[in-house]
Amino acid sequence: MTHSLLAALSSGSPPAAPEPASTHAILKKHTIRFPSAMATTADEVWRILGELAEAQKETEQRLRETEQLLKQQSRETDRQIWQVNRQIGDLGNRLGEFVEWQVRPAAIRLFQSRGIAVHELASDVTIQRDGEGLEIDLLAINTTAAVLIEVKSKLSQSDVDDHLDRLGEFKRLMPRYQDVQAMGAIAAMVVPPDIARYAYRQGLFVIAQAGDDMAILNDANFSPKTW
């Protein structure tokens, strides 16, 4: 190009303009080429999204199966608890019956030894009057006195309170005993000392097992409450 310019100057003619590059050549020269990895990356993203969606479906399915399993286990646990409670209740009833069978032959003797001349014993006395009811485990009676005996496998304060309520309703629901002195007693296989003291202070006889026999735990100074 420099040689042509010098030649043109020496000849006195203007230099010829350089031939313009074609548009295609310019575009080809300045075209930015992106790597093909971009397409691969997009495909990979869609593949990962598909795998995530599938994994989510599997997770949801497993969660549903786990929830169903937990519900089944919960129902089975509830059934087992109900069964155990029923067995415990049945055992408690059998223990109560056992204590009652121990108290029954000794009751008259025990109260006679305390100067209460009862000579009849009724068991499982049920009273229904005017829509109200009363149940007495053992009733030791004579013409002037009646002892209402509540029998439990293990004695609690609520048992004592319930029996006090029972004694309060006795003559109203069984008016034929209106003229007798009604007294109360609690008999149990297990008698916690604090509950025995509570029953004692409420004026009740406390009967418990002593060796192979049943005995009244109240001391000689005890004076029973009468209703």
C-alpha positions in Angstrom: 0.0 0.0 0.0 2.9 2.4 0.8 4.5 1.5 -2.5 1.3 2.3 -4.4 0.9 5.6 -2.6 4.5 6.7 -3.5 3.9 5.6 -7.1 0.8 7.7 -7.2 2.5 10.7 -5.8 5.3 10.4 -8.2 3.0 10.1 -11.1 0.8 13.0 -10.0 -2.3 10.9 -9.9 -4.4 10.5 -6.7 -4.0 7.2 -5.0 -6.7 4.6 -5.5 -9.0 3.9 -2.6 -8.7 0.5 -1.1 -11.3 -2.1 -2.0 -14.0 -2.3 0.8 -14.4 -5.6 2.6 -17.6 -7.4 2.0 -20.3 -7.4 4.7 -20.1 -11.2 5.0 -16.4 -11.0 5.7 -16.9 -8.3 8.4 -19.7 -10.4 10.1 -17.6 -13.5 9.8 -14.6 -11.7 11.4 -16.6 -10.3 14.4 -18.9 -13.2 15.0 -18.7 -14.4 18.7 -18.8 -18.2 18.9 -20.4 -19.7 22.1 -19.3 -23.1 23.2 -21.7 -26.0 22.6 -21.7 -26.7 26.4 -24.6 -24.2 26.8 -27.0 -26.6 25.1 -25.6 -29.5 27.2 -26.1 -27.5 30.4 -29.7 -26.7 29.6 -30.4 -30.3 28.9 -28.7 -31.2 32.1 -30.9 -28.7 34.1 -34.0 -30.2 32.6 -32.8 -33.7 33.4 -32.1 -32.7 37.1 -35.5 -31.0 37.4 -37.1 -34.2 36.1 -35.2 -36.3 38.6 -36.2 -33.9 41.4 -39.8 -34.1 40.5 -39.6 -37.9 40.4 -37.8 -37.9 43.8 -40.5 -35.6 45.2 -43.2 -38.0 44.1 -41.4 -40.9 45.7 -40.9 -38.9 48.9 -44.6 -38.0 49.0 -45.5 -41.6 48.5 -43.2 -42.8 51.3 -44.7 -40.1 53.6 -48.2 -41.4 52.8 -47.1 -44.9 53.5 -45.4 -43.9 56.7 -48.5 -42.0 57.8 -50.7 -45.0 57.1 -48.3 -47.2 59.0 -48.3 -44.8 62.0 -52.1 -44.8 62.0 -52.2 -48.6 62.0 -49.6 -48.7 64.8 -51.6 -46.1 66.8 -54.8 -48.1 66.4 -53.0 -51.3 67.5 -51.5 -49.4 70.5 -54.9 -48.1 71.4 -56.3 -51.6 71.2 -53.5 -53.0 73.3 -54.0 -50.3 75.9 -57.7 -50.9 76.0 -57.0 -54.6 76.5 -54.5 -54.0 79.3 -56.9 -51.6 81.0 -59.7 -54.2 80.8 -57.4 -56.9 82.2 -56.3 -54.6 85.0 -60.0 -53.8 85.7 -60.9 -57.5 85.7 -57.9 -58.2 88.0 -59.1 -55.4 90.3 -62.6 -56.8 90.4 -61.2 -60.3 91.1 -59.1 -58.9 93.9 -62.1 -57.1 95.3 -64.1 -60.3 95.2 -61.2 -62.1 96.9 -61.1 -59.5 99.7 -64.9 -59.7 100.1 -64.7 -63.4 100.4 -62.1 -63.0 103.1 -64.1 -60.3 105.0 -67.5 -62.0 104.7 -66.9 -64.9 107.2 -65.0 -62.6 109.6 -67.3 -59.5 109.5 -69.8 -60.5 112.2 -67.1 -61.8 114.5 -65.0 -58.7 114.1 -67.8 -56.3 114.9 -69.2 -58.4 117.8 -65.7 -58.2 119.3 -66.1 -54.4 119.3 -69.4 -54.6 121.1 -71.6 -54.2 118.0 -74.0 -57.2 118.2 -74.7 -57.6 114.5 -75.9 -61.1 113.6 -76.9 -61.0 109.9 -74.8 -60.3 106.8 -76.0 -59.4 103.4 -73.8 -59.0 100.3 -74.1 -57.0 97.1 -77.1 -55.0 98.4 -78.6 -52.9 95.6 -81.2 -50.2 96.2 -83.2 -48.4 93.5 -85.7 -45.8 94.7 -87.2 -42.8 92.8 -84.6 -42.9 90.1 -81.7 -43.0 92.6 -79.5 -46.0 93.5 -77.2 -47.3 96.1 -74.9 -50.3 96.2 -73.5 -51.8 99.4 -70.8 -54.6 99.2 -71.5 -56.0 102.6 -74.2 -55.0 105.2 -73.9 -56.4 108.7 -77.2 -55.7 110.6 -79.3 -56.4 113.7 -82.4 -54.7 115.0 -80.5 -51.7 116.4 -77.3 -51.4 114.3 -76.1 -51.6 110.7 -72.6 -51.5 109.4 -72.1 -50.7 105.8 -68.8 -52.3 104.6 -67.1 -51.1 101.3 -64.6 -53.6 99.9 -61.6 -52.6 97.7 -58.4 -54.2 96.5 -56.4 -51.0 97.3 -57.9 -48.2 99.3 -57.8 -44.6 98.2 -59.1 -41.4 99.7 -61.8 -41.1 97.0 -63.0 -44.6 98.1 -63.4 -43.2 101.6 -65.2 -40.1 100.4 -67.6 -42.2 98.2 -68.4 -44.4 101.2 -69.1 -41.4 103.4 -71.6 -40.2 100.7 -73.1 -43.7 100.6 -73.6 -43.6 104.4 -75.3 -40.2 104.1 -77.9 -41.6 101.6 -78.4 -44.9 103.3 -81.4 -44.2 105.5 -83.1 -41.9 103.0 -83.0 -44.6 100.4 -83.6 -47.5 102.8 -86.1 -46.0 105.3 -86.8 -49.3 107.0 -83.4 -48.8 108.7 -84.4 -45.3 109.9 -84.3 -46.3 113.6 -81.0 -48.2 113.6 -77.5 -46.8 114.2 -75.7 -46.9 110.9 -71.9 -47.1 110.9 -69.3 -47.5 108.1 -66.3 -49.7 107.5 -63.7 -49.9 104.7 -62.0 -53.2 103.9 -59.1 -53.6 101.5 -56.2 -55.8 100.7 -53.8 -52.8 100.5 -54.4 -50.0 102.9 -51.9 -47.1 102.7 -51.2 -45.7 106.2 -52.2 -42.2 105.3 -55.6 -43.4 103.9 -56.1 -45.5 107.0 -55.6 -42.5 109.2 -58.0 -40.4 107.0 -60.7 -43.1 107.2 -60.1 -43.3 111.0 -60.6 -39.5 111.4 -63.8 -39.7 109.4 -65.2 -42.2 111.9 -64.9 -45.3 109.8 -63.7 -48.8 110.8 -60.7 -49.9 108.8 -60.4 -53.6 108.0 -57.2 -55.1 106.5 -55.4 -58.4 106.2 -53.3 -59.5 109.2 -51.5 -62.7 108.5 -54.0 -65.2 107.3 -57.0 -63.4 108.8 -58.7 -60.0 108.6 -58.5 -57.5 111.5 -59.9 -54.1 112.4 -57.0 -51.7 112.5 -58.7 -49.1 114.7 -57.4 -48.9 118.3 -59.5 -49.5 121.4 -60.1 -45.7 121.9 -61.8 -45.4 118.5 -65.4 -44.2 118.6 -67.3 -44.8 115.3 -69.4 -42.1 113.7 -73.1 -42.9 113.4 -75.6 -41.9 110.9 
